[in-house]
Amino acid sequence: MSLKSIAQLLPFSRRISSVLVCETDGFTLRGAIVSRSGDGLVVSYSSRSEALEFKDAVAEIVTNVKAQGWQGKTAILLTPGALSTLVDLPVAPNSKRPPEQMLELVRWELEPLLMQHTTLWSVGRILVGLGYLTEAQATEVLDRQQGRKGVEDASALDVYSFKRYGEMAIEMGYITHRQMEECLTRQAWLQGSGDEIACGWSAQPVAKGQTTDEGQYPWLVCGINQGMMQQWSAAFAESHVILQRVYPLVGCAATSFELSASEAGDQLLIEAHAGLVAAIRVVSGSVSAINLQQSTLKNTLDACLEAFHVLTPPDVKAIWLGSAIGESDGLEISLTSMLGRPVNQLSSISSQVTPGMLGAARHLLEMEGAARCCGVSVLGPSVPIWQSVEARAIAAALLLLLGVGAAETILQLRQNLAEQAHEEITAQAAVMDEAVGRVQVQIDAINKLKESLKAKNDEIDLLKTRTDLLAVDAPKRSAFLQALLIELSSVTPDDMVLERIEETPRDGFRFTAWSLSEKSAQQFVKSFQSAMDPYGLKVVEVSVGSQVGRLGLTGYILRLRLDKQPAPTATDVAVGKT
Amino acid sequence: MNLRNISTREQILIFVVALVFIGGGYGLLRYRPALAELAKLQATNVETAERTKKAVIPDEPNDNPEELEADIAYADKTLETMNARFTQLEQRLAPEESQELRLSISNLANNVGVRIRENIPYVIPSAAGVKSQASPKANLTRRAQKAARKAAGGRLGGVGADAVMGTAPLPGELSYRLVNDLDSPRPFQRVSLEGNFYQLQRFIDELGKLPSMVTVTQIQVELSAQTPPAGYPQPLLVTMILAL
């Protein structure tokens, strides 16, 4: 599937499969539905109208083909009001200019040719075409209008300057006023109004061996009066059909596949239709020259011969003839006879369509050979797909989607990276936590054991303290008290009386004694000190003073106190050992 | 409305408006919340990584659990042994409400020939009382002293009405330990008696031979004002604080 075929699937690609092809020779309107069928075309329905007003003719044809089953919306028109020719433009085929610039270039070349072309549809010619005048009558009216003959009995000024052709013909009694009005109505559809022209163009590749002016390139161009085209477009629009393109009456048959073979060399196509004859030279599949001849309806053969001789080089390989329906039989034979060379009739898939209609349909459907034809787009020059609103809307939507997609991708990417990092970090943290937890469990177990052991040791210490209190300290206190009394009784001399023993929690034992002599008191102190040494007690605060005793005897009062001896220092222990 | 008639300027304007609405909607409703969630996840990652980086595996304990358990078992065994011994010791302590020990002391005094002049309960405040009051007796209100006496009387078997409040002992003293180190503080009695030195000596000696343990925690001896007949020993007045 090619890119082009994919593009045609898009809704704005204007892919057309069937088209209503209408053709007018200025007097009748013929229409046929041409559809694409593989690489070829097929004609489905056809209709013909000879209504005086072309608007009515269009409506009649559209109604007919829709009644036959056509459901399309697109139409094209071949009209003798359009002109196609080959011009040289300073634009290379592969370097396209903006449509506005191309339009100006083509209009500059085409405008004088188109003005000359529209003079073909004079009142006299139309009247002859309609059969209201004979050729001789038409010539006679013209001669009389121009004062050439039959004016002897009147002033030349009366008939030469102020009488129109139609008025003259009516005055001469050849036509009626109604016929004249009909003629003018026809003329309006063939000449149009205003000076604006619409153009179309198609580049023609330069064939090998063909010379062109430097910087000039051949372009097949087409033009039509803008007012006339809008008139036709409005007529189709009233029938709810869109007039897509307008083509010249002659020249479109060049798209025929018989002219596509590049190995065929130079080929010539003579297309004759309703007083117009176009000779188109095709070299290597592209148009290299066009000659357009105007003729009366009766001398088509002469116009064909004139066009042939103007255009045909000596080495032309084949001559083709494309003509209107019913005009080809005698013309083909006559041309063959007059030229002394075979003239081949273009093949036709239907007797209801002309080669020009098929060629125009082939151009619209963009089939092979479409480049050899040129039409004028009613909607204006076709813009490139990237400049169409639909394409831009889709591009904008895609751009937005792309932006959103990019943002989503970035988000997803960052999310994935963060989640991946999260998994790794969590795994590391789990390993670390597991290691810490394992050691912590051991520490907790050890601490618990230690606390339990400490509690038990504390309990043991408390119990030991209580046990010591009851088993050691309390009995030791009783033993000491007994020993103290015994020692007192043993060390107290006979001339001494213990007057008071007082034990206080803070000062310990305080002794008060009375002796007859100071010596006895000192002896008591010494002996008592010796007796208390084993108990770690020291006699302190010894005072001996003279005092009268109970019996009035003079003696000495002794006061002393027992205090705990300080613990021996390391020096004392060392000296003691020595 | 024919789309073909929209100018390039209008197309750009429509695109900008659509871009603002779609982009704004997407940004507000999707991108920002997702970005915030992502930032939260990344912050969690940084926090977890930092925590992991700063985490230190503690050194495994050097102590051998089996050794500790063995020590505990040994301590249990020691406790059992000591409890058994302490229970035996406690059996030598007279019950708090027992009058039998007081009777034994009276009998002992009679036997050794000393005369008991006074035998009243003696209250030594516990460490808790000392802690709450620097100088318990001095600082107590009359009501508080009454309450203390009542409490002490409760412990001493209803003799609190005549009880004497003692001073708080210093830590380490025997009376302090007998009050504070045991499950229940031992009851104290202040005993004043009269006798000579020999009788006193014998009384103290016999106290240690009673079935229940009696400990003299404080003693005061002074000469009696009475002059003995010639050939008789000097009578003494002795005041003792006995822990029963």
Interface residues (C-beta under 8 A of the other chain):
Chain A: L379 V389 E390 R392 A393 A396 L400 G403 V404 A407 L411 R414 Q415 A418 E419 A421 H422 I425 T426 Q428 A429 M432 D433 A435 V436 V439 Q440 Q442 I443 A445 I446 L449 K450 S452 L453 K456 N457 E459 I460 L463 K464 T465 R466 T467 L469 L470 A471 D473 A474 P475 R477 S478 A479 L481 Q482 L485 I486 S489 V497 L498 E499 R500 I501 E502 E503 T504 P505 R506 R550
Chain B: L3 R4 I6 Q11 F15 A18 L19 I22 G23 Y26 Y31 A34 L35 L38 L41 Q42 T44 N45 T48 A49 R51 T52 A55 V56 I57 P58 D59 E60 P61 D63 P65 L68 E69 D71 I72 A75 D76 T78 L79 M82 N83 R85 F86 L89 E90 R92 L93 T167 P169 L170 E173 L174 S175 R177 L178 D181 L182 F197 L200 Q201 I204 D205 L207 G208 M213 T215 V216 T217 Q218 I219 Q220 V221 E222 L223 T227 Q234 A243
